């Protein structure tokens, strides 16, 4: 036998669950595509008016998946067949966020939540998705803010609009 023939075949492991040893790279890739730990992205619905029952998270997330599937099929399917966005490979959930007490502050809440996300972005991994957004720093759970924050943000937005109007008229 040649030295190459006497070497054992390399074993390939799943990059996500680190388990399983596969004789070929292709077998490992096949496992990875179906691995339960292969989740490092998700869709998150931030609904500060959840108690008004105006939106259904499952319907919204399902519509986004439908759109992505149609777009992928139209643009990429011929060259890269086989991808379908499902609840398994693109999970989604409605995050626990502070709730507004009226039907007019959704935009102000959205801005505050977006700013907080940018300042303290959670690490999205399989565990984050399994916990439905309750990250290690508990961003979506206990990191709420008072109504005073929303009142101040509304005032800040009004002052910004007024300043921009003054600058526009002075040109």
C-alpha positions as CSV (number, residue, x, y, z in Angstrom):
1,X,0.0,0.0,0.0
2,X,1.0,3.6,-0.6
3,X,1.4,6.1,2.3
4,X,-1.8,7.8,1.1
5,X,-3.8,4.5,1.3
6,X,-2.6,3.7,4.8
7,X,-3.8,7.1,6.2
8,X,-7.2,7.0,7.9
9,X,-10.0,9.0,6.3
10,X,-10.4,12.4,7.9
11,X,-13.6,12.8,9.9
12,X,-15.7,15.9,9.4
13,X,-17.8,17.3,12.3
14,X,-20.8,19.6,12.2
15,X,-19.8,23.3,12.5
16,X,-23.0,23.9,14.6
17,X,-23.5,21.1,17.0
18,X,-19.9,19.8,16.9
19,X,-21.3,16.3,17.0
20,X,-21.2,13.6,14.4
21,X,-18.2,12.5,12.5
22,X,-18.7,12.2,8.8
23,X,-16.4,10.5,6.4
24,X,-16.8,13.1,3.7
25,X,-17.2,16.8,3.6
26,X,-20.4,16.5,1.6
27,X,-22.0,14.3,4.3
28,X,-21.1,16.8,6.9
29,X,-22.6,19.7,4.8
30,X,-25.8,17.6,4.4
31,X,-26.1,17.2,8.2
32,X,-25.3,20.9,8.8
33,X,-28.2,22.0,6.5
34,X,-30.6,20.0,8.7
35,X,-28.9,20.5,12.1
36,X,-31.2,21.8,14.9
37,X,-28.3,24.0,16.0
38,X,-28.0,25.7,12.6
39,X,-29.8,28.8,13.7
40,X,-27.9,32.0,13.9
41,X,-30.5,34.4,12.6
42,X,-34.1,35.1,13.1
43,X,-36.9,37.6,12.6
44,X,-38.0,39.6,15.6
45,X,-41.4,41.4,15.7
46,X,-41.3,44.4,18.1
47,X,-44.9,45.1,18.9
48,X,-45.3,47.8,21.6
49,X,-49.0,47.7,21.2
50,X,-49.4,43.9,21.5
51,X,-52.4,44.2,23.9
52,X,-54.4,46.2,21.2
53,X,-54.2,42.9,19.1
54,X,-53.8,44.9,15.9
55,X,-51.0,42.6,14.5
56,X,-50.5,38.9,14.4
57,X,-46.8,38.1,14.6
58,X,-47.2,34.7,13.0
59,X,-49.0,36.2,10.0
60,X,-46.4,39.0,9.6
61,X,-43.5,36.7,9.9
62,X,-45.1,34.2,7.5
63,X,-45.7,36.9,4.9
64,X,-42.0,37.9,5.1
65,X,-41.0,34.3,4.5
66,X,-43.4,34.1,1.5
67,X,-41.9,37.3,0.0
68,X,-38.3,36.0,0.6
69,X,-39.1,32.7,-1.0
70,X,-40.7,34.3,-4.0
71,X,-37.7,36.7,-4.4
72,X,-35.2,33.9,-4.0
73,X,-37.0,31.8,-6.6
74,X,-37.1,34.7,-9.1
75,X,-33.5,35.9,-8.6
76,X,-31.4,33.0,-7.4
77,X,-33.1,29.6,-7.8
78,X,-31.7,28.9,-11.3
79,X,-28.1,29.1,-10.2
80,X,-28.5,28.0,-6.5
81,X,-31.5,25.7,-6.2
82,X,-33.0,24.3,-3.1
83,X,-33.3,27.1,-0.5
84,X,-36.7,27.5,1.1
85,X,-37.3,29.8,4.0
86,X,-39.2,28.0,6.7
87,X,-40.0,28.5,10.4
88,X,-37.1,26.0,11.1
89,X,-34.3,27.8,9.2
90,X,-35.7,31.3,9.7
91,X,-37.5,31.3,13.0
92,X,-39.3,34.4,14.3
93,X,-40.9,35.6,17.4
94,X,-42.5,38.6,19.0
95,X,-40.1,40.2,21.5
96,X,-41.1,41.2,25.0
97,X,-40.9,45.0,24.8
98,X,-42.4,47.9,26.8
99,X,-46.0,48.4,26.0
100,X,-47.6,51.7,25.0
101,X,-50.9,52.8,26.6
102,X,-52.3,54.5,23.5
103,X,-52.6,53.8,19.8
104,X,-50.5,56.7,18.6
105,X,-47.0,56.2,20.1
106,X,-45.9,53.1,18.1
107,X,-43.4,55.1,16.0
108,X,-41.9,56.7,19.1
109,X,-41.6,53.3,20.8
110,X,-40.1,51.9,17.6
111,X,-37.4,54.6,17.6
112,X,-36.6,54.1,21.3
113,X,-36.3,50.3,20.9
114,X,-34.2,50.7,17.7
115,X,-31.8,53.1,19.5
116,X,-31.5,50.7,22.5
117,X,-30.8,47.8,20.1
118,X,-28.1,49.8,18.4
119,X,-26.5,50.7,21.7
120,X,-26.7,47.2,23.2
121,X,-27.0,44.7,20.3
122,X,-27.7,41.2,21.5
123,X,-25.6,38.3,20.1
124,X,-28.1,36.3,17.9
125,X,-27.2,32.7,18.1
126,X,-29.0,29.4,18.5
127,X,-29.5,29.9,22.2
128,X,-30.9,33.5,21.7
129,X,-33.4,32.1,19.2
130,X,-34.4,29.2,21.5
131,X,-35.0,31.7,24.4
132,X,-37.0,33.9,22.0
133,X,-34.8,36.9,22.6
134,X,-34.1,36.7,26.3
135,X,-30.4,37.2,25.8
136,X,-27.7,37.0,28.4
137,X,-28.2,40.7,29.2
138,X,-31.9,40.1,29.2
139,X,-32.4,42.9,26.6
140,X,-36.0,42.1,25.7
141,X,-37.1,41.1,29.1
142,X,-36.3,43.5,31.9
143,X,-34.6,46.4,30.0
144,X,-37.8,48.4,29.8
145,X,-38.1,52.1,30.0
146,X,-40.6,54.5,31.6
147,X,-43.3,56.5,29.9
148,X,-41.2,59.6,30.7
149,X,-38.6,58.3,28.2
150,X,-41.3,58.3,25.5
151,X,-42.6,61.7,26.5
152,X,-39.0,63.1,26.2
153,X,-38.4,61.4,22.9
154,X,-41.7,62.9,21.5
155,X,-40.5,66.3,22.7
156,X,-37.0,65.8,21.2
157,X,-38.6,64.9,17.8
158,X,-40.8,68.0,17.9
159,X,-37.8,70.2,18.7
160,X,-35.9,68.6,15.8
161,X,-38.7,69.2,13.4
162,X,-39.0,72.9,14.5
163,X,-35.3,73.4,14.2
164,X,-35.3,71.9,10.7
165,X,-38.2,74.2,9.7
166,X,-36.3,77.2,10.9
167,X,-33.2,76.2,9.0
168,X,-35.2,75.6,5.9
169,X,-36.9,79.0,6.0
170,X,-33.6,80.8,6.6
171,X,-32.1,79.5,3.4
